[in-house]
Amino acid sequence: MKKAFPILGVLTAILLVYALYQALVVAPTEQTMGAVQRIFYYHVPSAWTAFLLFFINFGSSVYYLIKRCATADIVALVCAEVGVVFCTVVLITGPIWARPVWGIWWTWDMRLTSTLVLWLIYVSYLFLRRFSSGGQTPLLAAALAVLGALCVPFVYFSIWFFRTQHPQPVMGGGGSIDPRMMHALLINWLAFSCFAFLVCWSRYRLEKLSREVDEAHAMQSLLDPGGRAL
Amino acid sequence: MSAPSGITRVTLLKDLRLEWRSKDAVNSMLFFSLLVVVVFSFSFDPSAEESRQIAGGLIWVAFLFAAVVALNQTWAREIRNQVLDAYRVSPAPANSLFTAKVVGNFIFVSVLEALMTPLFVVFYRLRSLGPVWQLALVAALGTWALVVNGTFFAAMSLRTRSREIMLPLLLFPISIPALLAMVQATTAILNGEGARFWMALLASYDLVFTTVCLLLFETVLNAE
């Protein structure tokens, strides 16, 4: 396992460089939007990765509620943290693209709003984890994760109905996309997923280590109440 | 079945009696939402036509903030004298306690709404173009959505540091779809338009979140 980590790291780096080359050089320039469209190769893969991570967070939270397994809790925490980072990337790259193309930084459109609400929900999840202390944190967090995930369809439907009159800024939908663009997009997604996995993995090891250290401290102060603990 | 509902009734009556004697929650909510109404009407100064457009949002923001005041107090009195710990070691089902708290808060917030609505009508020169019973239905569904999640998250934030800040941080993001539905339904009815989609959405939101909160409450109450 210890050898796999650097190997995966090198592979991810190579993949990211190749994906960058694909996005900036190989993929053709879009006719109307020009070069700014290339942000699409970062925006969409980040969004897919973030949604995937939030989904894993939901799955491992449910698993934790049933089995009370500490690993599932760490996975949920790690996925939420990295997912929030990727979701932030989506929310930042979106306006950068929208400003030259739509002429505005932000609009309360369906996708934008639901992504923002999703981001808010998972930030509040991280707040709960930060503010609660002690052994009950995993349970509370898992309960919140389940409620948050259940909220997602409601967010989606309510905003869908709220904004049906608006034109939908669906980019690259269906068959109209150039195959080289699609290729660059998928390569980027693969690279981003590997990168996310790498970050999650190292964060997982860190979290596990810090819990072991905490446990060792607690154990030491139990065995040696004289105060030389730490 | 009689035992759990009995516990619910006893707890509910106890909360209502406490509230009747102290009037802490209702008074602070009333004064708070009165302040919100006054501040809003200063900052917007709307005409009758405009106020019909913005009233839905104003009313629900005022009620949401006021409800947080009451929800923060709901478990606080059970912490004093370790009542909650006693409840946890007793064989009484956790959901009875939860149901009693939700119903209690629902009554408090409904009282607040009943008292505040005339004031809104006067201050904002409101006149509904749609049927009033629909507004009442939206109010009931919306209040239930706020109160179920609010009671649940208040129990959750009991276990955190700075619990009074924690409740809105948890409650507001999850409540966004419900809040959007309440505001849109209210505005639509005030303007004489249909609001069936929003009411259906609110009803299903209530159903899903009530079920899940009931399923998870025992876990949260006994979390160690």
HADDOCK unambig.tbl for C-alpha pairs under 7 A between the chains (distance, minus, plus):
assign (segid A and resid 117 and name CA) (segid B and resid 173 and name CA) 6.72 0.50 0.50
assign (segid A and resid 120 and name CA) (segid B and resid 173 and name CA) 5.90 0.50 0.50
assign (segid A and resid 121 and name CA) (segid B and resid 173 and name CA) 5.26 0.50 0.50
assign (segid A and resid 121 and name CA) (segid B and resid 174 and name CA) 6.44 0.50 0.50
assign (segid A and resid 124 and name CA) (segid B and resid 169 and name CA) 6.02 0.50 0.50
assign (segid A and resid 124 and name CA) (segid B and resid 170 and name CA) 5.70 0.50 0.50
assign (segid A and resid 131 and name CA) (segid B and resid 160 and name CA) 5.52 0.50 0.50
assign (segid A and resid 131 and name CA) (segid B and resid 161 and name CA) 5.59 0.50 0.50
assign (segid A and resid 132 and name CA) (segid B and resid 159 and name CA) 6.27 0.50 0.50
assign (segid A and resid 132 and name CA) (segid B and resid 160 and name CA) 4.06 0.50 0.50
assign (segid A and resid 132 and name CA) (segid B and resid 161 and name CA) 6.05 0.50 0.50
assign (segid A and resid 133 and name CA) (segid B and resid 160 and name CA) 6.50 0.50 0.50
assign (segid A and resid 135 and name CA) (segid B and resid 224 and name CA) 5.77 0.50 0.50
assign (segid A and resid 136 and name CA) (segid B and resid 223 and name CA) 5.12 0.50 0.50
assign (segid A and resid 136 and name CA) (segid B and resid 224 and name CA) 4.78 0.50 0.50
assign (segid A and resid 139 and name CA) (segid B and resid 220 and name CA) 6.95 0.50 0.50
assign (segid A and resid 139 and name CA) (segid B and resid 223 and name CA) 6.53 0.50 0.50
assign (segid A and resid 140 and name CA) (segid B and resid 156 and name CA) 6.59 0.50 0.50
assign (segid A and resid 140 and name CA) (segid B and resid 220 and name CA) 6.18 0.50 0.50
assign (segid A and resid 143 and name CA) (segid B and resid 216 and name CA) 6.71 0.50 0.50
assign (segid A and resid 148 and name CA) (segid B and resid 174 and name CA) 6.24 0.50 0.50
assign (segid A and resid 151 and name CA) (segid B and resid 174 and name CA) 6.26 0.50 0.50
assign (segid A and resid 154 and name CA) (segid B and resid 177 and name CA) 5.92 0.50 0.50
assign (segid A and resid 155 and name CA) (segid B and resid 177 and name CA) 5.03 0.50 0.50
assign (segid A and resid 158 and name CA) (segid B and resid 177 and name CA) 6.04 0.50 0.50
assign (segid A and resid 158 and name CA) (segid B and resid 181 and name CA) 6.89 0.50 0.50
